[in-house]
Amino acid sequence: MRTFVKVDGPGWLPGTRYGLGVVGVPLTCGGLLWGHGGDTPGHHSAPVHR
């Protein structure tokens, strides 16, 4: 759970990390926003933790 790789490409913000379904998105304050999104028809959820 603590090993992440940097991802690059369309739809990813620069510096984003991904591993085991968890995404770490860099914040302008220097921290990371950790979360996991989920979809079902007609709905989208994205619980996150800072």
N, C-alpha and C positions, 0 to 999 in steps of 0.2 A: 504493500500500500504506500510505501514511501519512495518508490522508484518511479520517476516521471521522465518523460522525454519532451523536448521542445518540439512543437509542431509549427509548420509554416505552410501557407497556401491560402486559397480562397476561403473566406468565411472564418479564418482564425486571426485574432489580434496578434501583433508582434509580441514575442515573449511568452505566449501561451504555452502551458505544459499540460500533458495528458498522460494518464496511466490508470488502468483498471476501471475505466468508466468515470473517473473523477477528473475534472478540468480545473486547472489553476490559471486564472486570468490576472495579469499584472494591473495594479491600480496606480493612479497618478501619484499617490502618497508614498509609493515604494513597496507596499504590501501586496499580497496576493488574495484574490477572491476565489475560494474553493467551492465547487458545486458539481451537481449532476443533474442533467435535464432528462425529461421523459415526455413522451408523446402518446396519445391515444386519439382516435378520430375525433376531431373537433376541440381538443384540449391540449395544452402544453403547460408543463410545470418545470420550475427550475429552483429547487431549494439550494441555498448557498450559505456559506459561513465565511466571515472575515476574521 
